[in-house]
């Protein structure tokens, strides 16, 4: 939490967002198991960040995500 002072509005917003994401990740893990739930949580975050990167024109981030997904796919399929 904080070191003896109230959180600022920006800090509170970041804290609440992090708590919300943590809860979603825990729910996905409870629903799908540790490995698949963690992957789905990662995929969700990457989707959100990818949309932001696409809108801002950051093609390097999208390229990195595609390579990471390709590596995961090649490891787990045949």
N, CA, C and O atoms as a Tinker XYZ file with bonds, in Angstrom:
   312  protein
     1  N      0.842000   -1.172000    0.000000    73     2
     2  CA     0.000000    0.000000    0.000000    64     1     3
     3  C      0.882000    1.229000    0.000000    63     2     4     5
     4  O      1.758000    1.341000   -0.858000    81     3
     5  N      0.697000    2.132000    0.901000    73     3     6
     6  CA     1.498000    3.355000    0.911000    64     5     7
     7  C      2.288000    3.445000    2.203000    63     6     8     9
     8  O      2.053000    2.698000    3.153000    81     7
     9  N      3.219000    4.366000    2.215000    73     7    10
    10  CA     4.096000    4.511000    3.374000    64     9    11
    11  C      3.571000    5.598000    4.302000    63    10    12    13
    12  O      4.246000    6.609000    4.495000    81    11
    13  N      2.399000    5.421000    4.876000    73    11    14
    14  CA     1.875000    6.347000    5.866000    64    13    15
    15  C      1.140000    7.557000    5.319000    63    14    16    17
    16  O      0.752000    8.440000    6.083000    81    15
    17  N      0.944000    7.611000    4.018000    73    15    18
    18  CA     0.213000    8.742000    3.464000    64    17    19
    19  C     -0.867000    8.203000    2.535000    63    18    20    21
    20  O     -0.747000    7.096000    2.011000    81    19
    21  N     -1.900000    8.970000    2.336000    73    19    22
    22  CA    -2.931000    8.521000    1.396000    64    21    23
    23  C     -2.393000    8.504000   -0.033000    63    22    24    25
    24  O     -1.505000    9.279000   -0.386000    81    23
    25  N     -2.943000    7.614000   -0.839000    73    23    26
    26  CA    -2.529000    7.545000   -2.232000    64    25    27
    27  C     -3.087000    8.726000   -3.010000    63    26    28    29
    28  O     -4.179000    9.218000   -2.726000    81    27
    29  N     -2.323000    9.166000   -3.990000    73    27    30
    30  CA    -2.836000   10.201000   -4.886000    64    29    31
    31  C     -3.863000    9.564000   -5.812000    63    30    32    33
    32  O     -3.999000    8.341000   -5.854000    81    31
    33  N     -4.570000   10.382000   -6.540000    73    31    34
    34  CA    -5.594000    9.865000   -7.448000    64    33    35
    35  C     -4.963000    8.940000   -8.495000    63    34    36    37
    36  O     -5.514000    7.880000   -8.794000    81    35
    37  N     -3.833000    9.326000   -9.044000    73    35    38
    38  CA    -3.152000    8.504000  -10.050000    64    37    39
    39  C     -2.654000    7.192000   -9.446000    63    38    40    41
    40  O     -2.767000    6.137000  -10.070000    81    39
    41  N     -2.101000    7.257000   -8.231000    73    39    42
    42  CA    -1.631000    6.043000   -7.563000    64    41    43
    43  C     -2.791000    5.112000   -7.234000    63    42    44    45
    44  O     -2.681000    3.897000   -7.393000    81    43
    45  N     -3.890000    5.677000   -6.780000    73    43    46
    46  CA    -5.068000    4.869000   -6.459000    64    45    47
    47  C     -5.618000    4.198000   -7.717000    63    46    48    49
    48  O     -6.011000    3.032000   -7.685000    81    47
    49  N     -5.643000    4.938000   -8.816000    73    47    50
    50  CA    -6.136000    4.386000  -10.078000    64    49    51
    51  C     -5.244000    3.231000  -10.536000    63    50    52    53
    52  O     -5.748000    2.188000  -10.953000    81    51
    53  N     -3.928000    3.409000  -10.463000    73    51    54
    54  CA    -2.991000    2.347000  -10.842000    64    53    55
    55  C     -3.135000    1.136000   -9.921000    63    54    56    57
    56  O     -3.111000   -0.005000  -10.382000    81    55
    57  N     -3.285000    1.385000   -8.622000    73    55    58
    58  CA    -3.456000    0.296000   -7.658000    64    57    59
    59  C     -4.738000   -0.486000   -7.943000    63    58    60    61
    60  O     -4.728000   -1.717000   -7.948000    81    59
    61  N     -5.832000    0.221000   -8.178000    73    59    62
    62  CA    -7.109000   -0.438000   -8.455000    64    61    63
    63  C     -7.047000   -1.236000   -9.751000    63    62    64    65
    64  O     -7.598000   -2.334000   -9.829000    81    63
    65  N     -6.381000   -0.694000  -10.771000    73    63    66
    66  CA    -6.248000   -1.402000  -12.046000    64    65    67
    67  C     -5.428000   -2.678000  -11.853000    63    66    68    69
    68  O     -5.770000   -3.728000  -12.397000    81    67
    69  N     -4.354000   -2.585000  -11.085000    73    67    70
    70  CA    -3.516000   -3.764000  -10.827000    64    69    71
    71  C     -4.295000   -4.826000  -10.048000    63    70    72    73
    72  O     -4.186000   -6.017000  -10.340000    81    71
    73  N     -5.071000   -4.402000   -9.069000    73    71    74
    74  CA    -5.898000   -5.345000   -8.301000    64    73    75
    75  C     -6.939000   -6.013000   -9.200000    63    74    76    77
    76  O     -7.189000   -7.213000   -9.082000    81    75
    77  N     -7.531000   -5.246000  -10.081000    73    75    78
    78  CA    -8.536000   -5.774000  -11.004000    64    77    79
    79  C     -7.903000   -6.820000  -11.927000    63    78    80    81
    80  O     -8.469000   -7.895000  -12.125000    81    79
    81  N     -6.740000   -6.512000  -12.487000    73    79    82
    82  CA    -6.049000   -7.454000  -13.367000    64    81    83
    83  C     -5.641000   -8.715000  -12.611000    63    82    84    85
    84  O     -5.738000   -9.818000  -13.148000    81    83
    85  N     -5.185000   -8.559000  -11.366000    73    83    86
    86  CA    -4.807000   -9.711000  -10.536000    64    85    87
    87  C     -6.015000  -10.615000  -10.291000    63    86    88    89
    88  O     -5.890000  -11.839000  -10.333000    81    87
    89  N     -7.178000  -10.022000  -10.037000    73    87    90
    90  CA    -8.391000  -10.802000   -9.801000    64    89    91
    91  C     -8.800000  -11.570000  -11.062000    63    90    92    93
    92  O     -9.181000  -12.738000  -10.993000    81    91
    93  N     -8.716000  -10.901000  -12.207000    73    91    94
    94  CA    -9.056000  -11.575000  -13.465000    64    93    95
    95  C     -8.112000  -12.750000  -13.708000    63    94    96    97
    96  O     -8.552000  -13.822000  -14.123000    81    95
    97  N     -6.817000  -12.556000  -13.451000    73    95    98
    98  CA    -5.843000  -13.631000  -13.629000    64    97    99
    99  C     -6.149000  -14.792000  -12.697000    63    98   100   101
   100  O     -6.104000  -15.947000  -13.119000    81    99
   101  N     -6.463000  -14.505000  -11.429000    73    99   102
   102  CA    -6.801000  -15.566000  -10.481000    64   101   103
   103  C     -8.053000  -16.314000  -10.916000    63   102   104   105
   104  O     -8.123000  -17.535000  -10.775000    81   103
   105  N     -9.039000  -15.603000  -11.441000    73   103   106
   106  CA   -10.266000  -16.239000  -11.920000    64   105   107
   107  C     -9.979000  -17.153000  -13.113000    63   106   108   109
   108  O    -10.511000  -18.261000  -13.191000    81   107
   109  N     -9.138000  -16.687000  -14.040000    73   107   110
   110  CA    -8.796000  -17.515000  -15.200000    64   109   111
   111  C     -8.024000  -18.761000  -14.777000    63   110   112   113
   112  O     -8.244000  -19.843000  -15.321000    81   111
   113  N     -7.125000  -18.613000  -13.814000    73   111   114
   114  CA    -6.369000  -19.773000  -13.323000    64   113   115
   115  C     -7.292000  -20.748000  -12.615000    63   114   116   117
   116  O     -7.160000  -21.960000  -12.789000    81   115
   117  N     -8.222000  -20.243000  -11.820000    73   115   118
   118  CA    -9.178000  -21.126000  -11.133000    64   117   119
   119  C    -10.063000  -21.857000  -12.130000    63   118   120   121
   120  O    -10.421000  -23.015000  -11.911000    81   119
   121  N    -10.412000  -21.198000  -13.209000    73   119   122
   122  CA   -11.318000  -21.788000  -14.201000    64   121   123
   123  C    -10.610000  -22.775000  -15.124000    63   122   124   125
   124  O    -11.182000  -23.808000  -15.473000    81   123
   125  N     -9.362000  -22.471000  -15.528000    73   123   126
   126  CA    -8.693000  -23.257000  -16.565000    64   125   127
   127  C     -7.447000  -23.997000  -16.105000    63   126   128   129
   128  O     -6.841000  -24.711000  -16.905000    81   127
   129  N     -7.046000  -23.857000  -14.864000    73   127   130
   130  CA    -5.807000  -24.465000  -14.403000    64   129   131
   131  C     -4.661000  -23.468000  -14.509000    63   130   132   133
   132  O     -4.789000  -22.422000  -15.145000    81   131
   133  N     -3.554000  -23.800000  -13.886000    73   131   134
   134  CA    -2.445000  -22.854000  -13.765000    64   133   135
   135  C     -1.850000  -22.468000  -15.124000    63   134   136   137
   136  O     -1.748000  -21.284000  -15.444000    81   135
   137  N     -1.464000  -23.455000  -15.912000    73   135   138
   138  CA    -0.757000  -23.160000  -17.158000    64   137   139
   139  C     -1.655000  -22.454000  -18.173000    63   138   140   141
   140  O     -1.281000  -21.408000  -18.701000    81   139
   141  N     -2.816000  -23.006000  -18.447000    73   139   142
   142  CA    -3.715000  -22.411000  -19.435000    64   141   143
   143  C     -4.300000  -21.094000  -18.937000    63   142   144   145
   144  O     -4.462000  -20.158000  -19.720000    81   143
   145  N     -4.615000  -21.009000  -17.657000    73   143   146
   146  CA    -5.143000  -19.764000  -17.098000    64   145   147
   147  C     -4.132000  -18.633000  -17.163000    63   146   148   149
   148  O     -4.486000  -17.492000  -17.459000    81   147
   149  N     -2.866000  -18.952000  -16.885000    73   147   150
   150  CA    -1.816000  -17.946000  -16.985000    64   149   151
   151  C     -1.646000  -17.500000  -18.435000    63   150   152   153
   152  O     -1.461000  -16.314000  -18.710000    81   151
   153  N     -1.709000  -18.458000  -19.358000    73   151   154
   154  CA    -1.611000  -18.112000  -20.782000    64   153   155
   155  C     -2.761000  -17.214000  -21.207000    63   154   156   157
   156  O     -2.544000  -16.231000  -21.915000    81   155
   157  N     -3.990000  -17.533000  -20.785000    73   155   158
   158  CA    -5.135000  -16.694000  -21.136000    64   157   159
   159  C     -5.005000  -15.288000  -20.545000    63   158   160   161
   160  O     -5.363000  -14.305000  -21.193000    81   159
   161  N     -4.495000  -15.194000  -19.323000    73   159   162
   162  CA    -4.291000  -13.880000  -18.702000    64   161   163
   163  C     -3.251000  -13.090000  -19.483000    63   162   164   165
   164  O     -3.430000  -11.896000  -19.728000    81   163
   165  N     -2.168000  -13.747000  -19.876000    73   163   166
   166  CA    -1.134000  -13.097000  -20.674000    64   165   167
   167  C     -1.704000  -12.645000  -22.015000    63   166   168   169
   168  O     -1.435000  -11.535000  -22.474000    81   167
   169  N     -2.491000  -13.516000  -22.634000    73   167   170
   170  CA    -3.099000  -13.197000  -23.923000    64   169   171
   171  C     -4.033000  -11.997000  -23.805000    63   170   172   173
   172  O     -4.096000  -11.166000  -24.711000    81   171
   173  N     -4.749000  -11.906000  -22.704000    73   171   174
   174  CA    -5.655000  -10.772000  -22.482000    64   173   175
   175  C     -4.878000   -9.464000  -22.379000    63   174   176   177
   176  O     -5.250000   -8.463000  -22.993000    81   175
   177  N     -3.803000   -9.476000  -21.603000    73   175   178
   178  CA    -2.978000   -8.273000  -21.442000    64   177   179
   179  C     -2.337000   -7.886000  -22.775000    63   178   180   181
   180  O     -2.296000   -6.709000  -23.133000    81   179
   181  N     -1.841000   -8.877000  -23.499000    73   179   182
   182  CA    -1.214000   -8.605000  -24.788000    64   181   183
   183  C     -2.240000   -8.039000  -25.769000    63   182   184   185
   184  O     -1.909000   -7.159000  -26.564000    81   183
   185  N     -3.455000   -8.521000  -25.726000    73   183   186
   186  CA    -4.502000   -7.996000  -26.592000    64   185   187
   187  C     -4.770000   -6.523000  -26.289000    63   186   188   189
   188  O     -4.888000   -5.707000  -27.202000    81   187
   189  N     -4.863000   -6.196000  -25.022000    73   187   190
   190  CA    -5.099000   -4.804000  -24.627000    64   189   191
   191  C     -3.926000   -3.928000  -25.052000    63   190   192   193
   192  O     -4.119000   -2.880000  -25.668000    81   191
   193  N     -2.704000   -4.361000  -24.721000    73   191   194
   194  CA    -1.513000   -3.573000  -25.078000    64   193   195
   195  C     -1.330000   -3.505000  -26.597000    63   194   196   197
   196  O     -0.901000   -2.482000  -27.129000    81   195
   197  N     -1.655000   -4.595000  -27.286000    73   195   198
   198  CA    -1.546000   -4.616000  -28.745000    64   197   199
   199  C     -2.497000   -3.638000  -29.402000    63   198   200   201
   200  O     -2.134000   -2.980000  -30.377000    81   199
   201  N     -3.707000   -3.535000  -28.883000    73   199   202
   202  CA    -4.665000   -2.570000  -29.409000    64   201   203
   203  C     -4.144000   -1.147000  -29.208000    63   202   204   205
   204  O     -4.251000   -0.306000  -30.100000    81   203
   205  N     -3.587000   -0.891000  -28.046000    73   203   206
   206  CA    -3.017000    0.435000  -27.778000    64   205   207
   207  C     -1.843000    0.709000  -28.709000    63   206   208   209
   208  O     -1.709000    1.814000  -29.235000    81   207
   209  N     -0.994000   -0.296000  -28.912000    73   207   210
   210  CA     0.163000   -0.122000  -29.790000    64   209   211
   211  C     -0.287000    0.093000  -31.233000    63   210   212   213
   212  O      0.274000    0.929000  -31.942000    81   211
   213  N     -1.295000   -0.658000  -31.665000    73   211   214
   214  CA    -1.810000   -0.508000  -33.031000    64   213   215
   215  C     -2.352000    0.902000  -33.253000    63   214   216   217
   216  O     -2.096000    1.519000  -34.287000    81   215
   217  N     -3.091000    1.397000  -32.289000    73   215   218
   218  CA    -3.662000    2.744000  -32.426000    64   217   219
   219  C     -2.587000    3.824000  -32.446000    63   218   220   221
   220  O     -2.744000    4.857000  -33.097000    81   219
   221  N     -1.494000    3.578000  -31.727000    73   219   222
   222  CA    -0.416000    4.575000  -31.707000    64   221   223
   223  C      0.596000    4.350000  -32.829000    63   222   224   225
   224  O      1.500000    5.167000  -33.007000    81   223
   225  N      0.465000    3.264000  -33.585000    73   223   226
   226  CA     1.355000    2.996000  -34.706000    64   225   227
   227  C      2.653000    2.303000  -34.335000    63   226   228   229
   228  O      3.605000    2.337000  -35.115000    81   227
   229  N      2.719000    1.675000  -33.168000    73   227   230
   230  CA     3.931000    1.001000  -32.707000    64   229   231
   231  C      3.967000   -0.420000  -33.257000    63   230   232   233
   232  O      3.458000   -1.346000  -32.625000    81   231
   233  N      4.568000   -0.593000  -34.430000    73   231   234
   234  CA     4.584000   -1.920000  -35.051000    64   233   235
   235  C      5.615000   -2.850000  -34.411000    63   234   236   237
   236  O      5.484000   -4.068000  -34.523000    81   235
   237  N      6.627000   -2.313000  -33.749000    73   235   238
   238  CA     7.649000   -3.157000  -33.118000    64   237   239
   239  C      7.037000   -4.028000  -32.017000    63   238   240   241
   240  O      7.367000   -5.208000  -31.902000    81   239
   241  N      6.151000   -3.449000  -31.213000    73   239   242
   242  CA     5.509000   -4.223000  -30.141000    64   241   243
   243  C      4.683000   -5.361000  -30.734000    63   242   244   245
   244  O      4.741000   -6.492000  -30.252000    81   243
   245  N      3.922000   -5.062000  -31.772000    73   243   246
   246  CA     3.070000   -6.079000  -32.395000    64   245   247
   247  C      3.932000   -7.185000  -32.990000    63   246   248   249
   248  O      3.582000   -8.361000  -32.884000    81   247
   249  N      5.043000   -6.834000  -33.609000    73   247   250
   250  CA     5.954000   -7.820000  -34.176000    64   249   251
   251  C      6.523000   -8.717000  -33.075000    63   250   252   253
   252  O      6.628000   -9.928000  -33.269000    81   251
   253  N      6.887000   -8.156000  -31.940000    73   251   254
   254  CA     7.411000   -8.946000  -30.822000    64   253   255
   255  C      6.371000   -9.926000  -30.289000    63   254   256   257
   256  O      6.694000  -11.067000  -29.961000    81   255
   257  N      5.135000   -9.480000  -30.205000    73   255   258
   258  CA     4.057000  -10.347000  -29.712000    64   257   259
   259  C      3.810000  -11.498000  -30.683000    63   258   260   261
   260  O      3.613000  -12.638000  -30.262000    81   259
   261  N      3.820000  -11.203000  -31.962000    73   259   262
   262  CA     3.615000  -12.248000  -32.966000    64   261   263
   263  C      4.720000  -13.292000  -32.870000    63   262   264   265
   264  O      4.445000  -14.490000  -32.941000    81   263
   265  N      5.955000  -12.856000  -32.710000    73   263   266
   266  CA     7.064000  -13.809000  -32.575000    64   265   267
   267  C      6.921000  -14.650000  -31.303000    63   266   268   269
   268  O      7.201000  -15.848000  -31.322000    81   267
   269  N      6.492000  -14.037000  -30.207000    73   267   270
   270  CA     6.299000  -14.783000  -28.960000    64   269   271
   271  C      5.199000  -15.825000  -29.117000    63   270   272   273
   272  O      5.353000  -16.961000  -28.670000    81   271
   273  N      4.100000  -15.450000  -29.743000    73   271   274
   274  CA     3.015000  -16.408000  -29.959000    64   273   275
   275  C      3.439000  -17.531000  -30.905000    63   274   276   277
   276  O      3.053000  -18.685000  -30.717000    81   275
   277  N      4.218000  -17.197000  -31.902000    73   275   278
   278  CA     4.711000  -18.209000  -32.825000    64   277   279
   279  C      5.626000  -19.200000  -32.097000    63   278   280   281
   280  O      5.585000  -20.400000  -32.371000    81   279
   281  N      6.439000  -18.707000  -31.183000    73   279   282
   282  CA     7.317000  -19.586000  -30.397000    64   281   283
   283  C      6.502000  -20.516000  -29.504000    63   282   284   285
   284  O      6.800000  -21.706000  -29.409000    81   283
   285  N      5.473000  -19.975000  -28.849000    73   283   286
   286  CA     4.611000  -20.804000  -27.993000    64   285   287
   287  C      3.918000  -21.872000  -28.832000    63   286   288   289
   288  O      3.852000  -23.034000  -28.433000    81   287
   289  N      3.409000  -21.484000  -29.979000    73   287   290
   290  CA     2.708000  -22.426000  -30.843000    64   289   291
   291  C      3.646000  -23.532000  -31.307000    63   290   292   293
   292  O      3.274000  -24.705000  -31.277000    81   291
   293  N      4.851000  -23.181000  -31.732000    73   291   294
   294  CA     5.779000  -24.191000  -32.227000    64   293   295
   295  C      6.236000  -25.146000  -31.118000    63   294   296   297
   296  O      6.514000  -26.315000  -31.385000    81   295
   297  N      6.313000  -24.656000  -29.880000    73   295   298
   298  CA     6.696000  -25.528000  -28.761000    64   297   299
   299  C      5.600000  -26.521000  -28.407000    63   298   300   301
   300  O      5.886000  -27.651000  -28.009000    81   299
   301  N      4.345000  -26.105000  -28.549000    73   299   302
   302  CA     3.239000  -26.938000  -28.073000    64   301   303
   303  C      2.490000  -27.684000  -29.159000    63   302   304   305
   304  O      1.559000  -28.433000  -28.864000    81   303
   305  N      2.874000  -27.494000  -30.395000    73   303   306
   306  CA     2.203000  -28.261000  -31.453000    64   305   307
   307  C      3.230000  -29.085000  -32.202000    63   306   308   309
   308  O      4.184000  -28.554000  -32.772000    81   307
   309  N      3.026000  -30.348000  -32.189000    73   307   310
   310  CA     3.779000  -31.317000  -32.916000    64   309   311
   311  C      5.217000  -31.230000  -32.965000    63   310   312
   312  O      5.865000  -32.067000  -33.593000    81   311
